Amino acid sequence: MLRRIAGRALGIVVALVLVAVAGVLLWYFLIYTKSPGYALNQFFDAAKANDAERVARYTDTSGPLLMLFRQFGDPVQVIYPGYGRQDMGKVDKVEVGPITVEGETAKASVTMEVVSPQGKRYTIRPTYVLRKTDEGWKVVVEATFAGSFNEFVPPAAQQMILQQIRRLLANPGVAQMAQMQLQGLRAEIDKYPQLRDFLKRAGLY
C-alpha cells in the first residue's frame, strides 16, 4: 500500500517537473529568443568572440550619422571595446540592467567593466538602443553610440580627437566642407545632446 502511494506521488512529481521543464523551454524558444534582451546578449557574446557574422546579424548599422562616425573607425568597435581591436581597451564584464520597451524600440541600461591597454579598470554605463525589425531585435549602432557618447569616448580620448579635428579645421577649405556636410545632419545630431555638445566644442556645430 505504502509503495503504491509512494509510486503515485513520485509519478505526480515527475509529471510536474516535466510540465515545468516544458514551460521553461516554451518560454525560452517562443518568448525570450524573440526579446530585445536575448538579441543584446547575443550581440555581446558575438562581439566578445570577434564573430563578425553574428555581430552583423544583431546590429542595425543604418542611419545618417554613421558616415560621420566611420571617419574615426568602425563604430561597432566603439560600443564594444575589444571587438576587432584592443587599443581602445577590452570589455571584461557586462551586466544588463532594466530594459524598457516602447513599441518597436527598446533601451537597456548596461554596466561594463573595461580594461584599458595599460591594464587599468574603469566602468562605463551606456544605454543600448535596440529596434525591432523583420529579422528580430537588433542593436542600433548609431543611437547607442551617439546617445552614450560620453560613456564610450572618455574625456582623455575626446581631448585627443578634439586636437585632431582642430588641426584639420585650421585649413579653411576643410572647415567649410565639414560644416556643409554637418549642416544637413543638424536635425539628427540634435537628438543626441552629448554628441552635439562635443561637436560644438570642436567648432563643427
N, C-alpha and C positions, 0 to 999 in steps of 0.2 A: 504493500500500500504506500509506504513512505517512498519507495523507489519510483512508483508510478507518479506520485505528486512531484517528486524532485525532477523526474524526466519531463513532465509537463511544464514545470517552472523554467527549466533550462531551455525548453523549446520556445517558450514565450520570450525569454531574454534574448535568445539568438535571433528571433524574428524582429524584435525591437531594434537590435543592433543593426541588422540588415536594412531595416527601414531607415534608420538614422544615416547609415553609410550611403544609401541610395539618395537620400535627401541632400546630403553634402555634395555628392557627385553631380546631381542635377543642378544645385545652386552654382557649383563651380563652372560647369560647362555651359549652362543656359543663361546665367546672370553675370557671374564675376568676370568671365572671359570677354564679356561684351561691355565691361565697365571702364571708365577712364583710369581708375586705379590700376587695373590689370595692364592697360596699354602703357601707363607711365612706368610701371615696374619692368615691363618687357623692354622698354627703351633703355632704362638704367642697366639692365643685365646685358643688353646688346652693346651698349657703349663701353661698359666695363670690359667686355670680351673683345672689343675692337672689331665687332661683326658689322661691317658696313652695310651688308644687305639687310639685316634685321633692323639696324638703325634707320635706314631709309623707309622700311615698312611702317615704322611707328613715328615718323616725323612728317610734318607738313612744312615744306620749305617754300611755300608761296608767300607773296607779299612784296609790296613796292620798296620796302626798306632793305630787303636782303641784298640788293645790288650794292647799296652803300656799305653794308656790313662785310660783304665778301672782299672789299678792298683791304680789309685788315685780317683776312684769313677765313677759314671755314667757321661760320657761327655755331654750328653744332659742337665744335670743339670747345667753344667758349662756354656753352651752357652745361657741358660735362667735362671738366678739366681731366685730362688724361686720355681722352679719346683721340687716338691717332697721333698724339704728341704729348710730351710731358714737360716741356719747357715752361708751361703755364701752371704747373702743379698737377696733382693727381688726386682724384676722389678716393678717400679711404673708407668712408662710411656714409650711407644715405638713410635718412629717416623721413618717410612720407607722413605728413600730418593730415589735418582735416581737408577733405575735398568737397568743394561746393559746386553744384551743377545748376546751371540756368539754361534751359533749352538745350541747344547743341554746343554750349561752351562750358568747360569745367576749369576750375582753378584749384591747384593743390599747393598747400604750404609745405615746403620741403626744407629740411635741415641737412646740410652737407658738411662733413669734415674733410678738409683738403690739406694735403701735404705739399708744401712748396718744393721747388727744385733744391732748395738749401736744407730741406728736412724740417722746416718749421710747420707747425699745425695751426690752422685757423678755421673758423666756422663761418659759413655763409647761409643765409636763409632766403633763398629766392622763391618766387611764386611761379610755378609752372602752369602754363595755359594749354589746354587741350581742346580740340574741336572734333565733333562727331562728323564723320564722313561716310560715304557709301561703303568704304572699306573698314570702318570701325573708328575708334577714337585714336587721335594722333596728337603728338606734342607739336604745338605751333611755335616754331623756332623764333620767328620774328617777334611775336608778342611776349614770349618768355624772356628773350634776351633784352629787348628794349624796355620791357616793363620792370625788369630787375637789373638794370644796367649797373647800378652802383654795387650790387652784390657780386656780379660776375666780373666786373672790372674794378678792382680795388684802387684806392687813391693813388698809390705809387705808380700803378700801371696807367692810370688816367693822366698823370703828370707827364709820363714818357710820351704818350700818344699826343697830348696837347703840344708838347715841344715839337714833335714831328710835323703836326698839322700847321703850326705857326711858321715853321721853316718853309713849308710848301706854299703857304699863303703870302709869303714875302714876295713871291712872283705875282705881279698884278694880273697876268693872264690866267694863271692857275686859280687865283682867288675869285675872279669873275666867273670862270667856268664852274667852280664848285658851288658858288652861291646861286647861279642859274639852275644848276642841277637840283639843289635842295629846295628851290622855290616851289617847284611842283609837288614837293613832298611835305609841305608845311602842315597840311591838314592831318596827315598820317603821323608826323612827328609830334604834334600837339597831344596825341593820345597818350604819350609816354613822357611824363614830366622829367624823369631822371635823364633820359636821353636828350630831351630838349634843352635842359639846363647845361648839360655838358657841351652841346653844340654852340650854345650861347657863349660859354667860356672860351671856346675855340675860335669865336668870331665867324662862325658859319651860319648863324641864325639871327 
